[in-house]
């Protein structure tokens, strides 16, 4: 049984991770001219978006493996049924909703691209490679759900060997799986941290004592994380691993080591806010925010190109999108509850608050606002 304080910590780290994901998708360092060197704006965005924020996806994968790790072959059918409603249905519905503005635009403008569409084109856009780029992670999770009996029901010593091999592949950024429909069939990062999460579940008591250590150790780990990021940027400020290999052996090892330390640090930081019911409530909105924070919303960044210098757009749009997405999630969960629950796989924020603090005054106020 997962302890209350560990459960609330996981909710908080999930909230932090989605904010970091938004940070990645709304950074504007691509618009910075580095021909004359790396200015302070570039270094700040590189530190945030390609440094601190890179621990977010591993956290999602680790938590997914942690919570799926409780299932065995006996419980496989119930797990698949559950994940059909909490992963596949939101994946399809969100894909359709996100693609709809593009489709309507083509119809209204009589775009010739519409004539080139066929049945496979729609299957590709809705199911195989949705318009919004972050859906690669959900596709990975659905594959991992289907093969989870193989991953979770092997002897422990073999599992340790496999995790060790996956760790080496991940550290050296070796992707063993082919690209299928323009995405890796399975990203090595997702697979490694997913399996690691399942192993962590078996030692949750040890993990709990590690996360709830003295604050001085938490500060030391955060400082180590920061130093690793800064050192990597000093060595290789242009590092990129997204379907490219733009790095050196030293910079990639520093980059991956920083991610691991960052995962640990973010979990430890989350323990400090685990009793904040407002954050717990917001954590119940994170899946909805994950689905809709990127495309087609990202197109609004082009509306202000003549007002905000593109290189500095990040500082405006990142906080704006965070605010708008959580506000939209709150309004939909409160006023359009059925639709929200359907799209988000029944991840309702009020349930998160009820589960952890029935008598907290903040939760009572928030729940009254929903009525």
N, C-alpha and C positions, 0 to 999 in steps of 0.2 A: 504494500500500500504506500503510495507516494505521500510524503509528509506535506502538511499544509504550507509550511514555509518554503519547501522546495517547489511546490506547485505554483505558488505566487511568484517566486523568483523566475520561473520559466515564463510566466505571463509577461513579466516586466522585460525580460531579455528579448522576448518576441516583439514587444513594442519598440524597443531600441533598434532592433535589427531592421524593422520595416522603415523606420525613419532614415537609417543609413542607406537602405536600398533606394529611397527617393533621392537622397543626396547624390548617389552614383548617377542616376538617370537624369538629373537636372544640373550636373556640373557643366561648366561652359569653357573648360580649358582648351577644348578643340579650337576655339575662336581666338586664342591668345597667340600672338606672333612671337615665336621663340627664336627667330633668326638672329636676333641680337643678344640672345641669352635668356635666362629664365628669371622673370621678374617675380616680385613678392606675391602677386596675384596667382601666378602659375603654381608656385611652391605651396601656397595655402591650399589650393584646390587639389593638387596632387597628393598632399598629405592627408586631406580629408577623404577624397573620393577614391583614390587608388592606394590609400594607406589604411586609415581607421575603418572605413566602410567595407573593406574587403573581407572582414570577418563575419559579415551579416549572413551571406548565403550558407557558409559552413554551419552557422548556428541553426538555421532552418533545417538543414539536412540532419544535423545531429539530433535535434528535438524530434524530427520525424522518425528516425531510427529508434530513439528512446521509447516513444509511445507505441510504435508498432512492434517493438521487441517483446512485448508481453504476449503476443499471439503465438500459437503453436499450429501444427498441421490440423489439429482438431478444431481450432477456432478459425481456420482459414476462410471458410465460406462466409461466416458472419462478418469477418474483417472486410472481405471483398464487397459484400453488400453495403457495409457501412461506408467504405471509401468510394463506392459508386455514387453515393449521395453527397459525400463531403468533398470529393475531388473531381470526379468525372462530370457530374452535372454542372457544378460551378464553372468548370473549364469550358464546357460547350456553351452554356448560356452567356458567359462573359465574352467568349470569342465572337458570338453572334452580335451581342450588344456593341462591342468595340468596332466590329467591322461595318455595322449598319450605317454610320455616317458616310463612310467611303462609298458604300453601295448606293445610298440615296443621292450622293453627289454625282455619281456616274449616270444615274437615271435622269436626274434633273438636267444635267449638262449634255445629255446624249453622247457621253464619252465613247469613243471607238473601242476603248478597253473593255467595255461591257460586252461587245460582240465577240470578243476573244475568250470570254469566260465559258467554261463548260462544267460539267458535273464534278470532274476531278479537281478543277480550280477551286470550287467551293469547299470540297472535302479538305483540300490542302490548307486553305485559309482558316477554316473553322476547327479542324481536328489535327492535322499533321504539322502545320507550322503557322499558328495564329499570328495576327498582325502585331500584337503586343509582345515584344521580345522576351519579357520575363517569364512567359509561359513555358519556356524550355524546362524550367525547374519543376513545374507541375507535371509535365510530360515524363520527366525523369522519375518523379515520385510514383506515378501510376505504373510505370514499368517495374519499379522496385516493389510495389505492393504485390504485383502478380508473381514475382519470383521470390518473394520473401520466405516461403517455406524452405527453399534451397539455402538461403542465406542464414536463417535462424535455427536450422535444425541439423547442423553439422557439429562434430565433436569440437570441444572448446579449444583444444590445442591446434586443430586445423584452422579454426576461426582466427586464432591469434596469428598464425602464419600468413593467412590471407590478408588480414588487416595490416600486417607488417609490409607485405608486398604492395598493397594499395597505397600505403604511406609513402613508400619509396617512389612509386609511379607519380603520385601527386606532388611530392617535393620537387621532383625533376620535371614536372609539367609534361609528363608523357601520357597522352590520351590513347589507350589501347583499343577503343571502340571506334568503328567507322562512322562517318557522317551520313546520316539518313534523313532525307528531306531537309537538308541544310543545317541540321543540328547533330551533335554527337548523339549516337544511340543512347549512350549513358555518359554523362560527364564524370570524369574520375573524381572530381571534388565531391560531387553528390554521393557517389557510391562509397567513397572512403569514410566520410563523416556520418553517413547513414549507418554503416556497419559499426562504426565506433560508438554511435549513440546506443545501439542495441547492446553492446558490451558494457557501456557505462551504466545502463539500467541494472545490470546484475550486481553492480557495486555501488548502488546509490547512497548507501550509508557513508562509505568512504568519500564519495564525491561531495556529500553534504558537509562533512567536516572540513573539506578542503575549501569549499566555496564560502563557508561562514567562518573564515579565519579572522585573525585580528586585522584591523584596518591598516596597520603599518605594512603588512604583507601585501594587501590589496594595492596600496600606493606604490610599493616597490615593483609589483608586476606591471602596473599601468606605466610606470616610468620606463621599465625595460621595453615594453611595447612601443612606446614613443621613440625611444632611442633606436630601435631596430628599423622603424619606418624612416626616421631622419637619415640614418646611415645608408639605407637602400637608395633613397632619393639623391643623396650626395654622390653615390657611386653611379646610379643609373636613373636619372629623372624622367626618362622616356619609356620606362618598362611597360610592356603590354603583353597580355597572355590570351586575350579574347580571340581565339581562332587565328592567332599569329604567334610567332616566337621572337618577340622583340625584347631580348634580355641577354644577360651574361650568366654564366653558371653561378657566380657569386651573388649577383643581384636577385636571381630567382630563388636561391636558398634563403637569403635574407627576407625576401618578400613572403615566402611560405612560412618561415619561422615566425615572422611578425603576425601572420594570420592566426597561427595556433595560440600564441601568447595573447592575441586580441580576443579570441574566443573565451579563453579563461578569464581575462580581465573583465569582459562585458558581463559574464555570468556573476562575477564577484561584485561588480558595480550594481547589478540588479538586486542583489540582496539588500542593499541600502534603502531601496524604495519598495520593498515587497509588501509593506503595510499601508501603502498609499492607494486607497480605493479608487481615486480618480484615475490613476495610471492603470489600475487593474481594469477599470471600465473601458478605457481607451484600448487596452490590449485586446478586448473582444471585438474591436473594429479592424484589426490588422489584416485579416485575410481579405476583407472587402477592399481595403486600401491597396493591398498587394495587387489585386485583380485590375483595378481601374486607375492607378496613379500615373500610368505611362501613356500609352497610345489610346485614343487620339488627342488626349489632353495636352500632350507635349507640344502640339502644334501652336498653342497660344504663345509660346516663346518667340515665335516669328512675328507676332503682332506688334512687338515693342522694339524691333530692331533699330528703328529710327529715333527711339526715345532713350532706350537703355543700350549702352555699348555692349554688344554680344559677349565680349570677354568677361563682363561683370554681371551678366544676367543671372548667374547662379545665386548671387547674394539676395536677389529679389524673388526669384521664382522658387527656390528651395523652401524657404519658410512659408511662402504663399501656398504652394501645393500641399505641404504638410497640413496647414490650417484648413484649406478647402476640402481636402479628402476626408479628414476626420469629421469635419462639420457635415459633409454630405453623408458619410456613413452613419453618424448619429441621427440625422434627420430621417434617413430611410429606415433605420432600425426602429425609430420611434413612431413614424407616421405611415410607413409602408412595410409593416413587420413581415407579412407573409412573403412579399417579393424579396425583401432583404434576406430572410432566412433561406429562401430557395436559392438565391444567388450565392450566398456565403456558406452554403452547406450547413445551415442551422447553427452557425457560430454567432450567437446573439450576445452582445456585451452585457446585458442585464444578468444573464446566466452566470457569467464570470464573477460578477460582484456578489450575487446570491450565494454562489458556491463557497466563497471565501470569507464573506463578512456580512452576515444577515442583519446585524444590528448597527452597522456603521451609519452615522448620520448622513454622510456624503452619498452613500448608496441609496438611502431612502429618498433624498432629494432628487437624485437622477432618475430613479424609478418612477417618482411622481410626475416628473416632466414628460416621461414617455406616454403617460395615460392621456 
